Amino acid sequence: MAKTTQSIQYAAQVAAGANVVNRINDGRQVSSAAQFALIKVVLDALNVATDVITLLELPGGAIVCPELSKLIVTDDATSGALTIDIGDVVDPDRYCDGANCASTGEVSFLAPAFPAGLGTRTPVVKSATASLDTSLVTMTLATFTATIEAGEIYVLLAYKCL
């Protein structure tokens, strides 16, 4: 016999009952007001494995949506393996973990592995302490086994703000 279960979000709404303000833990998680940033990254022969490229700064409180984000590889930037992580200073692969970008095409932030930022929505924190500031979104060239040639990668980053 089929059973009916509740999502964590719905259970929180039911538990809050008549207190409408608390019925949604974080409205950014269920609203449809996503914003998108299209960031162009140019790779060249000077790039090496473990290079970290700062993509953009998000406002404090923003939540990145990995399920709506992707990488667009417009030029074959390498004659070998190129794996990319997207994250921040605290967790370098918070939003994208191990995306294979060795050939042209689109690569979801969810491939090949679900990143931590999908299951745990962590609002961006702006901090005067650099090691705690998660407002700078970074790209790490995680794996790199061949010579990089000139190439372009676009990062389509989806996020929600307060």
C-alpha positions in Angstrom: 0.0 0.0 0.0 1.3 3.4 -0.9 2.1 5.8 2.0 2.0 9.5 2.2 4.9 11.4 3.7 5.8 15.1 4.3 8.7 17.1 3.0 10.8 18.9 5.7 9.4 22.3 4.4 5.8 21.2 4.7 6.3 19.7 8.1 7.8 23.0 9.3 4.7 24.8 7.9 2.4 22.5 9.7 4.3 22.8 12.9 4.2 26.6 12.8 0.4 26.3 12.5 -1.4 29.7 12.5 1.8 31.7 12.9 2.0 32.7 9.2 5.3 34.5 9.6 7.1 31.2 10.7 5.3 29.0 8.2 8.1 29.2 5.7 11.6 28.7 7.2 13.2 30.9 4.6 11.0 32.4 1.9 14.0 32.5 -0.5 13.8 28.8 -0.8 10.2 28.6 -2.1 9.9 31.9 -4.0 10.4 32.2 -7.7 12.5 35.4 -7.7 15.8 34.0 -8.9 18.4 36.3 -10.3 21.1 35.2 -12.8 24.6 36.3 -13.4 26.4 35.3 -16.6 30.1 35.4 -16.0 32.7 35.0 -18.8 36.0 33.2 -17.8 38.8 33.1 -20.3 41.4 30.3 -19.8 44.9 30.4 -21.4 48.2 28.6 -21.3 49.1 30.3 -18.0 46.4 28.6 -16.0 47.4 25.5 -14.0 45.6 22.9 -11.8 44.3 24.3 -8.5 44.0 27.9 -9.9 41.2 29.8 -8.1 39.3 32.4 -10.1 37.0 34.9 -8.3 33.8 35.0 -10.3 31.7 37.7 -8.5 30.6 39.1 -5.1 27.1 38.3 -3.9 25.2 40.5 -1.4 25.0 39.2 2.1 22.1 36.9 2.7 21.9 35.7 -0.9 21.3 32.0 -1.5 22.9 30.3 -4.5 20.6 27.8 -6.4 22.9 25.1 -7.8 19.9 23.3 -9.5 19.4 26.4 -11.8 23.1 27.0 -12.5 25.4 25.7 -15.2 28.7 26.0 -17.0 28.7 26.7 -20.7 32.0 25.6 -22.4 32.1 27.5 -25.8 35.7 26.5 -26.8 37.5 23.3 -26.1 39.9 24.8 -23.6 42.0 21.7 -23.0 43.5 18.7 -24.8 43.0 16.6 -21.6 40.9 16.6 -18.5 39.5 19.8 -16.9 37.3 19.5 -13.8 35.8 22.6 -12.2 34.5 23.3 -8.7 32.4 26.3 -7.8 32.1 27.5 -4.3 33.6 30.0 -1.9 36.5 30.4 0.5 34.9 28.3 3.2 33.8 25.4 0.9 35.4 25.5 -2.6 32.9 23.1 -4.1 29.8 24.2 -2.2 27.8 24.9 -5.4 29.4 22.6 -8.0 31.6 19.6 -7.3 33.7 18.1 -10.1 32.1 19.3 -13.3 33.8 17.8 -16.4 34.5 20.7 -18.7 37.0 19.1 -21.1 34.8 19.5 -24.1 32.3 22.0 -25.5 28.7 22.0 -24.2 26.6 22.7 -21.1 27.4 21.2 -17.7 24.9 21.3 -14.8 26.2 22.3 -11.4 24.7 19.0 -10.3 26.9 16.8 -12.5 28.6 14.5 -11.7 27.9 14.9 -7.9 25.3 16.8 -6.0 27.1 19.6 -4.2 26.6 20.4 -0.5 24.9 23.7 -1.4 22.0 21.8 -2.9 20.9 20.0 0.3 22.0 22.7 2.7 21.0 26.2 1.7 23.6 28.4 3.3 23.0 32.2 3.0 26.1 34.2 1.9 27.9 35.8 4.9 29.8 39.0 4.4 32.6 39.2 7.0 35.6 41.3 7.8 37.4 38.1 8.4 38.5 36.8 5.0 38.4 33.2 6.0 34.7 33.5 7.0 33.5 35.7 4.1 31.4 33.5 1.7 30.3 36.4 -0.5 33.0 35.9 -3.1 32.0 33.0 -5.5 35.1 31.2 -6.8 35.9 28.7 -9.6 38.7 26.2 -8.9 40.4 24.3 -11.7 40.3 21.2 -9.6 41.7 18.6 -12.1 43.9 19.5 -15.0 45.9 16.8 -16.8 46.9 18.5 -20.1 48.0 21.8 -21.6 45.3 24.4 -21.5 44.7 26.2 -24.7 42.8 29.4 -25.1 39.2 28.8 -24.3 36.0 30.4 -22.8 33.7 29.2 -20.1 30.6 31.0 -19.1 29.2 30.5 -15.6 25.4 31.0 -15.3 24.9 31.5 -11.6 21.4 31.5 -10.2 20.8 33.1 -6.8 18.1 34.6 -4.6 18.3 37.7 -2.4 16.3 38.9 0.5 
